[in-house]
């Protein structure tokens, strides 16, 4: 039995949903679809409901990132991985602190020798005369390849957390952001890096530089937590 055809707007949303899952490995949120399509969240909700009514979408109520596009036979077109919902909260504006985004190279594999003993940061320690194993930095730094991005940082608001201008951050979008973690947030269409903190029922984006002021979340502002920072790559002598 054929299903009702999609309107141009509904088809565009369905294609955007498929493309997002293919690229990121997990379904988008309504806020992310709104940003990608340039339409307001209520319009996204209305179009998603129309897709579900027409049999082109499956959605589990009250479960984040559960949007699954269906093919012409009504079967799941893509099989996104189980993921933890990203948190979306309001926030005040702040200057961008991320300049570039990269995906890990899936085919790149470069292993280097891993010494069998730890390096002493205090007094010198005798080195081992053998190599314990081979270390693949992709496997060491990237736990969820489909949901991981690299971003390059600009600005000095996080230098006391060891994040300097030009550093590359490893960002995992499948992790649920928690208080105390360093996150990438979307502010006014730009990306910024700050530490997420919750105190006495209030939400803050905290810099790691005493010359910068913490940002208290306002009830009327808009925040999207884009991902959780898991590692940083810093080069000396740049």
Secondary structure by P-SEA (a helix, b strand, c coil): cccccccaaaaaaaaaaaaaaaaccccccaaaaaaaacccaaaaaaaaaaaaaaccccccccccccbbbbccccccccccccccbbbbbbbccccccccccccccccbbbbbbbbcbbbbcccbbbbbcccccccccccccccccccbbbbbbcccccccccccccbbbbbbccccccccbbbbbbcccbbbbbbbbbcccccccccccccbbbbcccccbbbbbcccccbbbbbccc
